Amino acid sequence: MSSAPKRPSVQIPTTEEDRTITAAAKADPDALPLTSKQLKAMVPMRALRGRPKSENKKLLVSVRYSPEVVAYFKSTGDGWQSRMDGVLRKYVERHSRRA
């Protein structure tokens, strides 16, 4: 049986220790407290996580292609799905002009 790692205990500073720490931080020119303007400009970390939202959202669909088509595009290397999308877009552009 594996033992789960124990979380380190957190010691909250006393009011006196907190004042000492705050005074030391304020005295250090490289560690000045943030201004209220700086605090308001901060963005929560979860808002910055992940891939940026695309303006051209794509749909997730399940499609079956012949093995030869998939093998060809895969043989072109990384980004083969994007190249396949590009070929299909060009096809749509050419054929939608006729209508």
Phi, psi and omega per residue, in radians:
M1 nan 2.313 3.139
S2 -1.520 2.523 3.115
S3 -1.689 2.305 3.127
A4 -1.242 2.429 3.125
P5 -1.114 2.417 3.140
K6 -1.430 2.444 3.114
R7 -1.314 2.416 3.106
P8 -1.159 2.509 3.129
S9 -1.308 2.493 -3.124
V10 -1.763 2.214 3.116
Q11 -1.851 2.045 3.114
I12 -1.393 2.274 3.139
P13 -1.190 2.646 3.072
T14 -1.229 2.938 3.138
T15 -1.034 -0.711 3.134
E16 -1.134 -0.782 3.112
E17 -1.113 -0.678 3.127
D18 -1.094 -0.738 3.105
R19 -1.099 -0.713 3.131
T20 -1.107 -0.774 -3.141
I21 -1.117 -0.787 3.139
T22 -1.097 -0.735 3.122
A23 -1.106 -0.724 3.132
A24 -1.135 -0.701 3.141
A25 -1.154 -0.712 3.134
K26 -1.180 -0.499 -3.135
A27 -1.354 -0.355 -3.116
D28 -1.523 2.004 -3.095
P29 -1.148 -0.365 3.126
D30 -1.523 -0.117 -3.090
A31 -2.285 0.772 3.138
L32 -1.217 2.533 3.095
P33 -1.098 2.653 3.128
L34 -1.231 2.536 3.082
T35 -1.371 2.887 3.130
S36 -1.117 -0.562 3.102
K37 -1.135 -0.736 3.117
Q38 -1.151 -0.707 3.137
L39 -1.110 -0.699 3.132
K40 -1.165 -0.529 -3.109
A41 -1.373 -0.185 -3.099
M42 -1.258 2.547 -3.131
V43 -1.977 2.381 3.098
P44 -1.015 2.501 -3.079
M45 -1.025 -0.640 -3.099
R46 -1.134 -0.399 3.103
A47 -1.276 -0.335 -3.104
L48 -1.716 -0.118 -3.052
R49 -1.398 2.654 3.042
G50 1.460 -3.094 -3.120
R51 -1.299 2.469 3.088
P52 -1.056 2.555 3.140
K53 -1.208 2.309 -3.129
S54 -1.533 2.515 3.056
E55 -1.303 -0.526 3.112
N56 -1.741 1.436 -3.112
K57 -1.211 2.427 3.133
K58 -1.862 2.691 -3.134
L59 -1.690 2.458 3.063
L60 -1.580 2.066 3.133
V61 -2.347 2.788 3.066
S62 -1.850 2.117 -3.086
V63 -2.301 2.530 3.085
R64 -1.873 2.189 3.086
Y65 -2.022 2.764 3.096
S66 -1.178 2.604 -3.112
P67 -0.997 -0.589 -3.124
E68 -1.138 -0.693 -3.137
V69 -1.148 -0.832 -3.127
V70 -1.127 -0.756 -3.139
A71 -1.061 -0.726 3.132
Y72 -1.072 -0.908 -3.085
F73 -1.147 -0.655 3.090
K74 -1.117 -0.593 -3.122
S75 -1.184 -0.265 3.135
T76 -1.431 -0.067 3.041
G77 1.719 -2.953 -3.114
D78 -0.992 2.517 -3.140
G79 1.519 0.230 -3.092
W80 -1.081 -0.575 3.124
Q81 -1.146 -0.691 3.120
S82 -1.153 -0.675 3.108
R83 -1.153 -0.686 3.101
M84 -1.089 -0.732 3.091
D85 -1.060 -0.725 3.134
G86 -1.085 -0.732 3.118
V87 -1.102 -0.760 -3.141
L88 -1.163 -0.633 3.093
R89 -1.091 -0.790 3.129
K90 -1.061 -0.699 3.113
Y91 -1.063 -0.798 -3.139
V92 -1.090 -0.760 -3.140
E93 -1.047 -0.822 -3.112
R94 -1.111 -0.717 -3.042
H95 -1.481 -0.344 3.108
S96 -1.445 -0.320 3.086
R97 -1.237 -0.561 -3.106
R98 -1.187 -0.556 -3.053
A99 -1.284 nan nan
